[in-house]
Amino acid sequence: MRKASKFTLLTSLYMSQGLPYGFFGQALPVMLRQLGVSLANIGLTSLLALPWALKFLWAPLVDRFGWKRFGHRRSWIVPIQALSVVTLLAMGFLDPARQLQWVLGGILLMNLYAATQDIATDGLAVTLLTHDERGLGNSIQVSAYRVGMVIGGGFLLILVDSLGWVSLFWVLAGILVLASLPIVLYREPEYEDKDRPSLRDFVELLKRPGIGQWFVLLLLYKSGDNLTTGMLNPFLVDLGLTTGQIGSLVGIVGFCAGLVGALAGGWWVIKLGRVRALVSAGVLQAFGVMGYAVPALAAKSVPALASLPALYGYCVLEHFTGSLVTVAAFTMMMDVCRTRTAGSDYTFQASVVVVAQLGGRAVSGYTAEALGYAGNFLLSGGLSLFAAAVGALVLSNTTFRTRLLEGTGSTWERGVAG
């Protein structure tokens, strides 16, 4: 399969996943705050993404079973896309003000569908991309996901005043149908029975030397920054920004910065190598999330530091640096995967990342209420700096890298080749 065709297919699939998550991560907190929901309860709604943390439980099923003639990964992705469209259409008949529990239930279902599709999509990506293509491939992955997020979050927030919350679900369903066309037209090579992994193949990842340290490092990298992202939209609401302004700031400006960061992330990995790219990006991300402490502290004393133009600057820095970290981490996660169990291997790691994200977001409301917005953002940056320091220490160990990647055909050199 040609490189351009690979990237087009993966772009459509990862954008599809970003659509519902964009609504969940960006639009839903705004809707809940406008309905008068407390910061603590808004933070707890992050638990609706629990399927992303638990998907490792059924990942072996996705890796092992599939319809050979239709395509092993494709036989999971296409039906799930169809279920997602039907669910969104049904949610379009709900009134969030009176039927909020059903809306939240629908979002939980959408996260279950997307998490399951992600297993198959990640497995497909690992097998499609060569080692040298993974830096650029993960740039495209993160960029496409962010495109989906900006459509599902920022773009729809801008439209909510004219369309209303209800119609947004139908708009999402229509966009998802269009994004599904490439996978419907794709012809996946037939899966050979001899390539089906056994249960023993799945558990071997958890026995690999160094995997525990790698999981801890992923937890540290993705928990700190989510203390900030979990409370960002409620913070902007309390600053007095309108729904449209929040949509433009986080969904449009933030998206563009994240998109540039994702594209730069591929170059960052190629230029610095996997290890140096992740560590340096982690340091930059720490300053990115701490930037929001400035308007939180100066909103009353120095209003200019909390003005909309200033908020644009903080948002650009946070989204750009966050994308650098994501591309580097995802590239290294692919390297840890074996071909036969690619979906499960990647999913185990991705579940660790989601646990970190959910944990950070779930407690963010409590830390914001206890420490204030500024204290929450500073704590977030401190945790991110700690993660970068641990990463530098662990990943500089040659023995650790060699043992962790044994049998994968990948390397993590500390120089340009890594």
C-alpha positions as CSV (number, residue, x, y, z in Angstrom):
1,M,0.0,0.0,0.0
2,R,1.4,3.4,-1.0
3,K,2.4,5.8,1.8
4,A,-0.1,8.4,0.7
5,S,-3.0,5.9,0.8
6,K,-1.9,4.7,4.3
7,F,-1.9,8.3,5.6
8,T,-5.3,9.1,4.0
9,L,-6.9,6.0,5.6
10,L,-5.4,6.7,9.0
11,T,-6.4,10.3,8.8
12,S,-10.1,9.5,8.3
13,L,-10.1,6.9,11.1
14,Y,-8.4,9.0,13.8
15,M,-10.5,12.0,12.8
16,S,-13.6,9.9,13.4
17,Q,-12.4,9.2,16.9
18,G,-11.8,12.8,17.6
19,L,-15.3,13.9,16.6
20,P,-17.2,12.6,19.7
21,Y,-14.2,13.2,22.0
22,G,-14.1,16.8,20.9
23,F,-17.7,17.2,22.1
24,F,-17.0,15.3,25.3
25,G,-13.8,17.1,26.1
26,Q,-14.6,20.7,25.0
27,A,-18.3,21.2,24.5
28,L,-19.7,19.1,27.3
29,P,-17.9,21.0,30.2
30,V,-19.3,24.3,28.8
31,M,-22.8,22.9,28.5
32,L,-22.6,21.5,32.1
33,R,-21.3,24.8,33.5
34,Q,-24.1,26.7,31.8
35,L,-26.6,24.3,33.4
36,G,-25.1,25.1,36.8
37,V,-23.2,21.9,37.4
38,S,-20.4,22.2,40.1
39,L,-16.7,22.1,39.2
40,A,-16.3,18.9,41.1
41,N,-19.1,17.1,39.2
42,I,-17.8,18.5,35.9
43,G,-14.4,16.9,36.7
44,L,-16.1,13.6,37.6
45,T,-17.8,13.5,34.1
46,S,-14.4,12.5,32.8
47,L,-15.2,9.1,34.1
48,L,-17.6,8.7,31.2
49,A,-14.4,8.0,29.2
50,L,-13.7,5.0,31.4
51,P,-14.1,2.6,28.4
52,W,-10.8,4.1,27.1
53,A,-9.1,3.0,30.3
54,L,-10.6,-0.5,30.3
55,K,-10.4,-1.3,26.6
56,F,-7.4,-3.6,27.3
57,L,-9.9,-6.1,28.7
58,W,-11.4,-6.8,25.3
59,A,-8.4,-5.8,23.1
60,P,-7.3,-9.5,22.8
61,L,-10.7,-10.3,21.3
62,V,-10.3,-7.6,18.7
63,D,-6.8,-8.9,17.9
64,R,-7.8,-12.5,17.7
65,F,-11.3,-12.5,16.1
66,G,-12.5,-10.9,12.8
67,W,-14.1,-11.7,9.5
68,K,-11.3,-12.7,7.2
69,R,-13.0,-11.9,3.9
70,F,-14.2,-8.5,5.0
71,G,-10.8,-7.7,6.6
72,H,-9.8,-8.4,10.2
73,R,-9.6,-4.9,11.5
74,R,-12.2,-3.6,9.0
75,S,-14.8,-6.0,10.3
76,W,-14.6,-4.2,13.6
77,I,-14.3,-0.7,12.5
78,V,-17.1,-0.4,9.9
79,P,-19.9,-1.8,12.2
80,I,-18.7,0.4,15.1
81,Q,-18.8,3.5,12.9
82,A,-22.4,2.6,12.0
83,L,-23.4,2.2,15.6
84,S,-21.9,5.5,16.4
85,V,-23.9,7.2,13.7
86,V,-27.2,5.6,15.0
87,T,-26.4,6.6,18.6
88,L,-25.7,10.3,17.6
89,L,-28.9,10.4,15.7
90,A,-30.9,9.1,18.7
91,M,-29.2,11.7,21.0
92,G,-30.5,14.4,18.7
93,F,-33.9,13.8,20.1
94,L,-32.9,14.5,23.7
95,D,-33.1,17.8,25.7
96,P,-29.9,18.2,27.8
97,A,-31.7,20.5,30.3
98,R,-34.4,17.9,31.1
99,Q,-32.7,14.6,30.0
100,L,-29.1,15.2,31.0
101,Q,-28.7,11.6,32.3
102,W,-29.6,10.2,28.9
103,V,-27.2,12.6,27.2
104,L,-24.4,11.4,29.5
105,G,-25.4,7.8,28.9
106,G,-25.1,8.4,25.1
107,I,-21.7,9.9,25.6
108,L,-20.7,6.8,27.6
109,L,-21.8,4.6,24.7
110,M,-19.9,6.8,22.2
111,N,-16.8,6.4,24.2
112,L,-17.3,2.6,24.3
113,Y,-17.6,2.5,20.5
114,A,-14.6,4.8,19.9
115,A,-12.4,2.9,22.4
116,T,-13.2,-0.4,20.7
117,Q,-12.6,1.1,17.2
118,D,-9.3,2.5,18.5
119,I,-8.0,-1.0,19.3
120,A,-8.6,-2.1,15.7
121,T,-7.3,1.2,14.2
122,D,-4.1,1.2,16.3
123,G,-3.5,-2.4,15.3
124,L,-4.0,-1.4,11.7
125,A,-1.6,1.5,12.0
126,V,1.2,-0.5,13.7
127,T,1.1,-3.1,10.9
128,L,0.7,-0.5,8.0
129,L,3.5,1.9,9.1
130,T,7.2,1.0,8.9
131,H,9.6,2.0,11.7
132,D,10.8,5.0,9.7
133,E,7.2,6.1,8.9
134,R,6.0,6.1,12.5
135,G,7.2,9.6,13.4
136,L,5.4,11.2,10.5
137,G,2.5,8.7,10.9
138,N,1.9,9.7,14.5
139,S,2.1,13.4,13.5
140,I,-0.8,12.6,11.1
141,Q,-2.6,10.6,13.7
142,V,-2.5,13.3,16.3
143,S,-3.3,16.0,13.7
144,A,-6.3,14.1,12.4
145,Y,-7.5,13.4,15.9
146,R,-7.3,17.2,16.6
147,V,-9.2,17.9,13.4
148,G,-12.0,15.7,14.7
149,M,-11.8,17.4,18.1
150,V,-12.0,20.9,16.7
151,I,-15.0,19.9,14.6
152,G,-16.7,18.1,17.5
153,G,-15.8,20.7,20.1
154,G,-14.7,24.2,19.1
155,F,-16.6,24.4,15.7
156,L,-19.8,23.1,17.2
157,L,-19.5,25.4,20.2
158,I,-19.5,28.3,17.8
159,L,-22.7,27.0,16.2
160,V,-24.5,26.2,19.4
161,D,-26.1,29.6,19.7
162,S,-27.8,29.3,16.3
163,L,-28.4,25.6,16.1
164,G,-28.9,24.6,19.8
165,W,-27.3,21.7,21.6
166,V,-29.8,19.1,20.2
167,S,-29.0,19.7,16.5
168,L,-25.3,19.4,17.1
169,F,-25.6,15.6,17.5
170,W,-27.2,15.3,14.1
171,V,-24.4,17.4,12.6
172,L,-21.8,15.1,14.2
173,A,-23.6,12.0,12.8
174,G,-23.5,13.5,9.3
175,I,-19.8,14.3,9.5
176,L,-19.0,10.8,10.9
177,V,-20.7,9.3,7.8
178,L,-18.4,11.2,5.5
179,A,-15.3,10.3,7.6
180,S,-16.3,6.6,7.3
181,L,-16.0,6.4,3.5
182,P,-12.3,5.6,3.3
183,I,-12.5,2.6,5.5
184,V,-15.6,1.4,3.7
185,L,-13.7,1.5,0.4
186,Y,-10.5,0.1,1.8
187,R,-9.7,-3.6,1.0
188,E,-7.7,-5.1,3.8
189,P,-5.4,-8.1,3.1
190,E,-6.9,-11.4,4.3
191,Y,-5.9,-12.4,7.7
192,E,-4.2,-15.9,7.9
193,D,-5.4,-18.3,10.7
194,K,-1.8,-19.0,11.6
195,D,-1.3,-15.4,12.5
196,R,-4.0,-15.4,15.1
197,P,-2.4,-14.7,18.5
198,S,-3.0,-16.9,21.5
199,L,-3.7,-15.9,25.1
200,R,-0.1,-16.5,25.9
201,D,1.0,-14.0,23.2
202,F,-1.0,-11.3,25.0
203,V,0.3,-11.8,28.5
204,E,3.9,-11.8,27.3
205,L,3.8,-8.0,27.0
206,L,3.1,-7.7,30.7
207,K,6.1,-10.0,31.5
208,R,8.6,-8.0,29.4
209,P,11.5,-6.6,31.4
210,G,11.0,-2.8,32.0
211,I,7.3,-2.7,31.0
212,G,6.3,-1.6,34.5
213,Q,8.7,1.3,34.4
214,W,7.5,2.3,31.0
215,F,3.8,2.2,32.2
216,V,4.8,4.4,35.2
217,L,6.5,6.9,32.9
218,L,3.4,7.1,30.7
219,L,1.2,7.7,33.8
220,L,3.4,10.6,34.9
221,Y,3.6,12.2,31.5
222,K,-0.2,12.3,30.9
223,S,-1.6,12.9,34.4
224,G,0.0,16.3,35.2
225,D,-1.2,18.2,32.1
226,N,-4.7,16.9,32.5
227,L,-5.1,18.8,35.8
228,T,-5.0,21.8,33.6
229,T,-7.1,20.6,30.7
230,G,-9.8,19.3,33.0
231,M,-10.5,22.7,34.4
232,L,-9.6,25.0,31.5
233,N,-13.1,25.4,30.0
234,P,-14.8,26.0,33.4
235,F,-12.0,28.5,34.2
236,L,-12.8,30.3,30.9
237,V,-16.5,30.4,31.7
238,D,-15.8,31.9,35.1
239,L,-13.6,34.5,33.5
240,G,-16.7,35.6,31.7
241,L,-16.0,34.4,28.2
242,T,-19.0,33.6,26.0
243,T,-19.6,30.1,24.4
244,G,-18.5,31.4,21.1
245,Q,-15.3,32.9,22.5
246,I,-14.4,29.7,24.2
247,G,-15.1,27.8,21.0
248,S,-12.8,30.1,19.1
249,L,-10.1,30.1,21.7
250,V,-9.9,26.4,22.6
251,G,-11.4,24.9,19.6
252,I,-10.0,27.0,16.8
253,V,-6.9,28.8,18.1
254,G,-5.9,25.9,20.3
255,F,-6.6,23.4,17.5
256,C,-4.4,25.3,15.1
257,A,-1.6,25.4,17.6
258,G,-2.0,21.7,18.4
259,L,-2.1,20.9,14.7
260,V,1.1,22.7,14.1
261,G,2.6,21.1,17.2
262,A,1.6,17.6,15.9
263,L,3.1,18.2,12.5
264,A,6.3,19.6,14.2
265,G,6.3,16.6,16.5
266,G,7.2,14.3,13.6
267,W,10.1,16.5,12.7
268,W,11.0,16.7,16.4
269,V,11.2,12.9,16.7
270,I,13.2,12.5,13.5
271,K,15.7,15.3,14.4
272,L,16.2,14.5,18.1
273,G,15.5,10.8,18.3
274,R,12.7,9.3,20.3
275,V,14.2,9.7,23.8
276,R,15.4,13.3,23.5
277,A,12.2,14.3,21.8
278,L,10.0,13.0,24.6
279,V,12.1,14.5,27.5
280,S,12.5,17.9,25.9
281,A,8.8,18.1,24.9
282,G,7.9,17.2,28.5
283,V,9.8,20.2,29.8
284,L,8.2,22.5,27.3
285,Q,4.7,21.2,28.2
286,A,5.2,22.0,31.8
287,F,5.6,25.7,31.0
288,G,2.7,25.4,28.7
289,V,0.2,24.3,31.3
290,M,1.6,26.6,34.0
291,G,1.0,29.6,31.7
292,Y,-2.7,29.6,32.6
293,A,-1.7,30.5,36.2
294,V,-0.9,34.0,35.0
295,P,-4.5,35.1,34.1
296,A,-5.8,33.2,37.1
297,L,-3.6,35.3,39.4
298,A,-3.8,38.6,37.5
299,A,-7.4,38.7,36.3
300,K,-8.3,41.4,38.8
301,S,-5.0,43.2,39.5
302,V,-3.7,43.3,35.9
303,P,-6.7,42.7,33.6
304,A,-4.5,42.9,30.4
305,L,-2.9,39.6,31.4
306,A,-6.3,37.9,31.4
307,S,-7.6,39.6,28.2
308,L,-8.6,37.6,25.2
309,P,-5.4,38.3,23.2
310,A,-3.3,37.1,26.2
311,L,-5.4,34.0,26.6
312,Y,-4.7,33.2,22.9
313,G,-1.0,33.2,23.7
314,Y,-1.4,30.9,26.7
315,C,-3.6,28.6,24.7
316,V,-1.2,28.4,21.7
317,L,1.7,27.5,24.0
318,E,-0.2,24.8,25.9
319,H,-1.7,23.1,22.8
320,F,1.6,23.2,20.8
321,T,3.7,21.7,23.5
322,G,1.1,19.1,24.4
323,S,1.1,17.9,20.8
324,L,4.9,17.5,20.8
325,V,4.6,15.2,23.8
326,T,1.8,13.2,22.3
327,V,3.6,12.5,19.0
328,A,6.8,11.5,20.8
329,A,5.0,9.2,23.2
330,F,2.7,7.6,20.6
331,T,5.7,6.9,18.4
332,M,7.5,5.1,21.2
333,M,4.4,3.2,22.1
334,M,4.2,1.8,18.6
335,D,7.8,0.7,18.9
336,V,7.0,-1.4,21.9
337,C,4.3,-3.3,19.9
338,R,4.8,-6.7,18.2
339,T,3.1,-7.3,14.8
340,R,1.0,-10.2,15.8
341,T,-0.5,-8.5,18.8
342,A,-0.2,-4.9,17.7
343,G,-3.7,-3.9,18.7
344,S,-3.5,-5.4,22.2
345,D,0.1,-4.2,22.8
346,Y,-0.7,-0.7,21.8
347,T,-4.0,-0.8,23.7
348,F,-2.4,-1.8,27.0
349,Q,-0.2,1.2,26.7
350,A,-3.0,3.5,25.6
351,S,-5.1,2.4,28.5
352,V,-2.3,3.5,30.9
353,V,-2.4,6.9,29.2
354,V,-6.2,7.1,29.5
355,V,-6.0,6.1,33.2
356,A,-3.6,9.0,33.7
357,Q,-5.8,11.4,31.7
358,L,-9.0,10.3,33.6
359,G,-7.3,10.5,36.9
360,G,-5.9,14.0,36.3
361,R,-9.3,15.3,35.0
362,A,-11.3,13.5,37.7
363,V,-9.4,15.2,40.6
364,S,-8.9,18.5,38.8
365,G,-12.2,19.8,40.1
366,Y,-11.2,19.1,43.6
367,T,-7.7,20.5,43.3
368,A,-9.2,23.6,41.7
369,E,-11.7,24.1,44.5
370,A,-9.0,23.5,47.1
371,L,-6.1,25.4,45.6
372,G,-7.9,27.8,43.3
373,Y,-7.4,27.8,39.5
374,A,-3.9,29.2,39.8
375,G,-2.8,26.6,42.3
376,N,-4.2,23.9,40.2
377,F,-2.4,25.1,37.0
378,L,0.9,25.4,38.9
379,L,0.6,21.9,40.4
380,S,-0.1,20.6,36.9
381,G,3.2,22.2,35.6
382,G,5.2,20.8,38.6
383,L,4.0,17.3,37.9
384,S,4.9,17.7,34.2
385,L,8.4,18.8,35.1
386,F,8.8,15.8,37.4
387,A,7.7,13.5,34.6
388,A,10.3,14.9,32.3
389,A,13.0,14.4,34.9
390,V,12.0,10.8,35.5
391,G,11.9,10.2,31.8
392,A,15.4,11.5,31.3
393,L,16.7,9.2,34.1
394,V,14.8,6.0,33.0
395,L,15.2,6.4,29.2
396,S,18.9,7.1,29.3
397,N,19.5,3.5,30.5
398,T,20.7,1.5,27.5
399,T,19.9,-1.8,29.1
400,F,16.3,-0.8,29.9
401,R,15.7,0.3,26.3
402,T,17.2,-2.9,24.8
403,R,15.2,-5.2,27.0
404,L,11.9,-3.4,26.6
405,L,12.2,-3.4,22.8
406,E,13.5,-7.0,22.5
407,G,11.6,-8.9,19.7
408,T,9.9,-5.8,18.3
409,G,12.5,-4.9,15.6
410,S,12.6,-1.3,16.9
411,T,15.3,0.8,18.6
412,W,15.4,3.9,20.8
413,E,18.7,5.5,20.1
414,R,19.3,8.7,21.9
415,G,20.5,10.5,18.8
416,V,19.0,11.3,15.4
417,A,18.3,7.7,14.4
418,G,16.1,7.1,17.4
